[in-house]
Structures are given as C-alpha cells and as structure tokens.
C-alpha cells in the first residue's frame, strides 16, 4: 500500500516545492509557468523510463490506437493502480483519455473552488504520457483539462507526418 | 513492479532538477547546500505522512529501540521493498542503521569515483527517517555516510530530554 501513497506524497511535495520557488507566480492569461514546464519535463523523462520497463513485448502494436489502449491500461495501472475510464478518438490523430477519479486530484475538495489549482497537479502526468509515447515511437502533444474535480481529460494529439 | 521504479525514477528526477537550479553549486567545506535541505525537508514531510499510514497499531512501542526496529523493517519495506541490513546502538540514544545495498545509490557505479555525488541521493531519505520518527513521537538528528558504494549508514541521534 505504501508504494502508491509514496508516489502521491512525493508528487505533492514536488509540486509544493516548485511553487514555493517559482519566480513567476502570476504570469497572467498568456504567460508561461516555468514550474509547469519543469514538471512536464520530469514527467516526460519518468514516462520514457517507465515505457522501457512496461511489458510491451507481449503486445503487438500494429496501430496507433493499440498504443493508446496500452497506456490507458498498463501504464495507468502501473502508476495509479487503476485503468483509465474511457478512451475516445476522432480517428485523425486526436485521442481523449478520461479518468473520472484522477488520483492526483483526489486530495483536493471536489467541486469548482480549487479548479484553478488543478493545472499544477496535471503537468507531470501530461509529461508522463508524452514520454511513454515517445519511447513507443510516437511524438505527441499532450494537454489536460478539468471541468469538475476529480474528473480529468487528457488530450493526446499525434501530428501526421 | 512499476511502483518501485516509479519512486526511484521520480527521486532521481527530483535530485537532478534541484541541482540544475541550485544557486550555490560550490559552497566549500563549511557551506550549506540549499538543495540538500530542500530534499531533507521533502523527505521529512513524506516520512511524517508515511509514519501515519504504516500499520503501527499492531505493535506496542515500549522502547525507543522498538521504534527503530519498526523503521528498519516496516518503513524500509514500504519504501524500498527490502529490510535494513543491520541496526546497532550504543544504548545512549545513538543508532546506526546500515543498508548494504541502498537502492537509491545502486544506479551509480560501485567504488569510489562517484562518492562525492552520494550526499544528494541520501538527503531525502535522512528526512524520511526523521519525519517518520517525528510522527512516532521522537525528535532526532539523522545523518548518512557512505564509505563505499552502495553501502550506506544512517546515524540517528536522539537527544535525551
């Protein structure tokens, strides 16, 4: 049991620590949060490393959709001990992965009052998805959005080469 | 399996990130590494939180030594999936906990050449021990030393009140 909470505690501390020293606390609507990109980068490298360790040799990834299904199942279970709740696609390179009870948002109260705090708890995981995809041979852009806590949607866009 | 490596990957990234932005890279022999105390503080808070979650209600801690044994067994297994290799004490408030193959040092090559890099991989865990002890009602000073990688000794000193 402690394994799971260990990751969650460490993630919480990491977010708190980065925000405590963020030199750009109020960048405005068009601004960039340096801490968000730092977290995303850490997630990317952890995702790359995890992608190499997951038991993908047992699977044949013939299509992009198979890779996304693998992330929703194996990666999510490895990190969060649960599967993603749904996966939708427009069959043109855009995928929406929905977690109805995203563990890193659960410590926050449900509802709308902490919604503006949500992005800092999503950046690491966006990077994690992007990093795992990169290891599996797919370059992507991953963003996340929250309409109501703790439901979270990750959008993966894979540009056509 | 991924749980364990997840914590280790995240710890590695955290150390790398803190060192990338450390404003005090070469403090000299008497200097303080801000990043070390940041890591120690993060470890302390994670240790506090873990200490509250570990199944200590099944144990009766009548003596200080029992608490230390609990850390060597339950806490270490929860975090590193192994027990501490030895515990020694002078029966006057000083305890030496030895891990002959400390997981967070294993990625480094064995031997002496990376010895000076070791402290940054120990600070978080020193804090973790201090935080767990604090939750269990004991204030302490925890330091770590490495004579040869990957063997690591943690010294816990509990001042007599």
Interface residues (C-beta under 8 A of the other chain):
Chain A: X1 X2 X3 X4 X5 X6 X7 X9 X10 X11 X13 X14 X17 X21 X38 X42 X45 X46 X49 X50 X53 X54 X78 X79
Chain B: X1 X2 X3 X4 X5 X6 X7 X9 X10 X11 X13 X14 X17 X21 X38 X42 X45 X46 X49 X50 X53 X54 X78 X79
